[in-house]
Amino acid sequence: MPDDLLERLDRRARERGTTRSGLLQELTEREVSTEEGRQRRRIDELLAGAGSYDGRAAAHVREMRDAR
């Protein structure tokens, strides 16, 4: 890591009353949580348009296959 970035991390850590390691942990947890949240929202968006087929999804697939 570049020295200037480490200096900025150390300064921010001191401002927050933590260590460089503690700050990196906090930032990493926030980033991972944010990304997981984005992924969950995207999955929810994709599934929002999916039909339920009244619990007959497998039967519906078979019907579509057999109709070919």
N, CA, C and O of each residue as an XYZ file, in Angstrom:
272
protein
N       0.845     -1.168      0.000
C       0.000      0.000      0.000
C       0.893      1.235      0.000
O       1.918      1.259      0.681
N       0.518      2.241     -0.746
C       1.331      3.462     -0.771
C       1.391      4.117      0.618
O       0.420      4.103      1.376
N       2.540      4.678      0.917
C       2.742      5.308      2.224
C       1.724      6.411      2.500
O       1.254      6.551      3.629
N       1.379      7.198      1.475
C       0.434      8.291      1.711
C      -0.943      7.755      2.086
O      -1.649      8.372      2.884
N      -1.331      6.622      1.524
C      -2.615      6.020      1.887
C      -2.569      5.491      3.318
O      -3.533      5.641      4.069
N      -1.465      4.879      3.692
C      -1.319      4.407      5.072
C      -1.369      5.564      6.063
O      -1.961      5.447      7.136
N      -0.749      6.673      5.698
C      -0.795      7.859      6.566
C      -2.230      8.359      6.723
O      -2.646      8.733      7.820
N      -2.978      8.363      5.631
C      -4.386      8.795      5.700
C      -5.198      7.833      6.565
O      -6.033      8.261      7.361
N      -4.948      6.531      6.404
C      -5.641      5.544      7.241
C      -5.323      5.768      8.717
O      -6.220      5.773      9.560
N      -4.039      5.953      9.021
C      -3.633      6.163     10.413
C      -4.277      7.417     10.993
O      -4.734      7.412     12.136
N      -4.315      8.492     10.205
C      -4.931      9.736     10.665
C      -6.421      9.521     10.956
O      -6.924      9.947     11.995
N      -7.118      8.857     10.028
C      -8.549      8.597     10.224
C      -8.768      7.697     11.444
O      -9.697      7.915     12.223
N      -7.913      6.693     11.605
C      -8.034      5.790     12.755
C      -7.889      6.565     14.061
O      -8.667      6.373     14.996
N      -6.890      7.438     14.117
C      -6.704      8.256     15.334
C      -7.922      9.122     15.608
O      -8.359      9.251     16.751
N      -8.475      9.721     14.541
C      -9.667     10.564     14.712
C     -10.827      9.771     15.295
O     -11.633     10.305     16.057
N     -10.907      8.507     14.940
C     -12.006      7.663     15.416
C     -11.671      6.932     16.705
O     -12.514      6.231     17.264
N     -10.454      7.091     17.173
C     -10.050      6.439     18.414
C      -9.882      4.942     18.253
O     -10.212      4.173     19.156
N      -9.369      4.524     17.101
C      -9.165      3.103     16.852
C      -7.789      2.900     16.228
O      -7.012      3.845     16.091
N      -7.505      1.694     15.863
C      -6.226      1.367     15.221
C      -6.417      1.269     13.705
O      -7.541      1.248     13.202
N      -5.301      1.212     13.001
C      -5.370      1.018     11.553
C      -6.115     -0.283     11.239
O      -6.970     -0.328     10.354
N      -5.776     -1.321     11.970
C      -6.417     -2.619     11.763
C      -7.915     -2.547     12.049
O      -8.726     -3.102     11.308
N      -8.269     -1.860     13.125
C      -9.686     -1.710     13.467
C     -10.441     -0.933     12.405
O     -11.569     -1.281     12.058
N      -9.821      0.117     11.891
C     -10.453      0.908     10.840
C     -10.613      0.081      9.569
O     -11.667      0.116      8.933
N      -9.573     -0.663      9.196
C      -9.672     -1.517      8.000
C     -10.778     -2.558      8.161
O     -11.500     -2.850      7.208
N     -10.910     -3.110      9.348
C     -11.975     -4.073      9.602
C     -13.344     -3.418      9.430
O     -14.228     -3.968      8.774
N     -13.504     -2.247     10.021
C     -14.778     -1.527      9.920
C     -15.125     -1.206      8.459
O     -16.250     -1.434      8.015
N     -14.148     -0.679      7.727
C     -14.385     -0.322      6.329
C     -14.688     -1.545      5.474
O     -15.545     -1.495      4.592
N     -13.988     -2.635      5.734
C     -14.215     -3.867      4.978
C     -15.602     -4.422      5.264
O     -16.314     -4.820      4.343
N     -15.989     -4.452      6.533
C     -17.319     -4.950      6.883
C     -18.408     -4.107      6.223
O     -19.398     -4.646      5.729
N     -18.229     -2.797      6.215
C     -19.206     -1.911      5.599
C     -19.299     -2.186      4.092
O     -20.397     -2.281      3.543
N     -18.161     -2.311      3.437
C     -18.142     -2.553      1.994
C     -18.794     -3.889      1.649
O     -19.597     -3.969      0.719
N     -18.452     -4.929      2.390
C     -19.017     -6.253      2.123
C     -20.519     -6.237      2.375
O     -21.282     -6.794      1.586
N     -20.950     -5.614      3.449
C     -22.384     -5.538      3.753
C     -23.128     -4.774      2.676
O     -24.227     -5.163      2.280
N     -22.537     -3.691      2.201
C     -23.165     -2.891      1.148
C     -23.307     -3.707     -0.125
O     -24.359     -3.691     -0.763
N     -22.254     -4.418     -0.495
C     -22.285     -5.234     -1.711
C     -23.306     -6.365     -1.574
O     -24.046     -6.648     -2.516
N     -23.352     -7.011     -0.412
C     -24.335     -8.070     -0.199
C     -25.746     -7.511     -0.299
O     -26.636     -8.156     -0.854
N     -25.951     -6.317      0.236
C     -27.263     -5.674      0.149
C     -27.651     -5.387     -1.287
O     -28.802     -5.587     -1.677
N     -26.688     -4.915     -2.082
C     -26.958     -4.669     -3.507
C     -27.340     -5.951     -4.219
O     -28.272     -5.980     -5.023
N     -26.609     -7.008     -3.911
C     -26.894     -8.297     -4.552
C     -28.280     -8.803     -4.163
O     -29.019     -9.303     -5.011
N     -28.633     -8.677     -2.889
C     -29.965     -9.116     -2.443
C     -31.065     -8.322     -3.131
O     -32.072     -8.885     -3.558
N     -30.868     -7.008     -3.237
C     -31.880     -6.184     -3.909
C     -32.012     -6.564     -5.379
O     -33.120     -6.603     -5.913
N     -30.898     -6.844     -6.031
C     -30.936     -7.233     -7.442
C     -31.660     -8.564     -7.610
O     -32.464     -8.714     -8.530
N     -31.394     -9.514     -6.754
C     -32.088    -10.803     -6.803
C     -33.579    -10.597     -6.584
O     -34.398    -11.193     -7.284
N     -33.938     -9.756     -5.616
C     -35.352     -9.469     -5.368
C     -36.013     -8.847     -6.599
O     -37.149     -9.178     -6.937
N     -35.285     -7.935     -7.272
C     -35.825     -7.322     -8.495
C     -36.068     -8.376     -9.571
O     -37.102     -8.373    -10.239
N     -35.106     -9.270     -9.727
C     -35.242    -10.308    -10.752
C     -36.385    -11.271    -10.442
O     -37.100    -11.708    -11.343
N     -36.551    -11.596     -9.165
C     -37.590    -12.540     -8.774
C     -38.974    -11.907     -8.726
O     -39.980    -12.616     -8.749
N     -39.035    -10.583     -8.658
C     -40.329     -9.911     -8.562
C     -41.214    -10.223     -9.759
O     -42.435    -10.293     -9.623
N     -40.620    -10.411    -10.919
C     -41.402    -10.697    -12.114
C     -41.661    -12.170    -12.348
O     -42.350    -12.536    -13.300
N     -41.122    -13.012    -11.496
C     -41.300    -14.457    -11.674
C     -42.706    -14.876    -11.245
O     -43.222    -14.411    -10.228
N     -43.297    -15.733    -12.012
C     -44.625    -16.232    -11.667
C     -44.539    -17.340    -10.631
O     -43.505    -17.994    -10.494
N     -45.613    -17.546     -9.912
C     -45.609    -18.597     -8.893
C     -46.134    -19.912     -9.455
O     -45.837    -20.979     -8.917
N     -46.908    -19.844    -10.524
C     -47.504    -21.034    -11.143
C     -48.305    -21.847    -10.126
O     -48.480    -23.057    -10.271
N     -48.779    -21.160     -9.104
C     -49.604    -21.780     -8.061
C     -48.990    -23.070     -7.529
O     -49.697    -24.049     -7.290
N     -47.667    -23.066     -7.344
C     -46.991    -24.242     -6.807
C     -46.823    -25.354     -7.825
O     -46.472    -26.478     -7.467
N     -47.068    -25.053     -9.079
C     -46.992    -26.081    -10.120
C     -45.844    -25.816    -11.091
O     -45.966    -26.126    -12.276
N     -44.751    -25.259    -10.626
C     -43.657    -24.890    -11.520
C     -43.111    -26.098    -12.275
O     -42.917    -26.030    -13.488
N     -42.863    -27.195    -11.576
C     -42.312    -28.383    -12.238
C     -43.292    -28.916    -13.276
O     -42.887    -29.291    -14.376
N     -44.570    -28.952    -12.935
C     -45.576    -29.432    -13.884
C     -45.638    -28.511    -15.096
O     -45.800    -28.975    -16.225
N     -45.513    -27.220    -14.868
C     -45.538    -26.256    -15.960
C     -44.355    -26.480    -16.904
O     -44.516    -26.430    -18.123
N     -43.178    -26.723    -16.350
C     -42.000    -26.987    -17.171
C     -42.221    -28.252    -17.994
O     -41.904    -28.272    -19.183
N     -42.755    -29.295    -17.389
C     -43.021    -30.550    -18.129
C     -44.006    -30.301    -19.264
O     -43.826    -30.802    -20.374
N     -45.050    -29.523    -18.979
C     -46.037    -29.224    -20.017
C     -45.404    -28.469    -21.183
O     -45.672    -28.765    -22.348
N     -44.562    -27.494    -20.855
C     -43.887    -26.749    -21.912
C     -42.967    -27.651    -22.722
O     -42.916    -27.548    -23.948
N     -42.243    -28.528    -22.047
C     -41.323    -29.455    -22.714
C     -42.110    -30.402    -23.620
O     -41.730    -30.623    -24.770
N     -43.197    -30.954    -23.108
C     -43.978    -31.924    -23.878
C     -44.696    -31.276    -25.058
O     -45.026    -31.954    -26.031
N     -44.937    -29.975    -24.977
C     -45.632    -29.282    -26.052
C     -44.719    -29.046    -27.253
O     -45.205    -28.664    -28.318
N     -43.436    -29.259    -27.116
C     -42.517    -29.036    -28.239
C     -42.624    -30.081    -29.273
O     -41.915    -30.030    -30.277
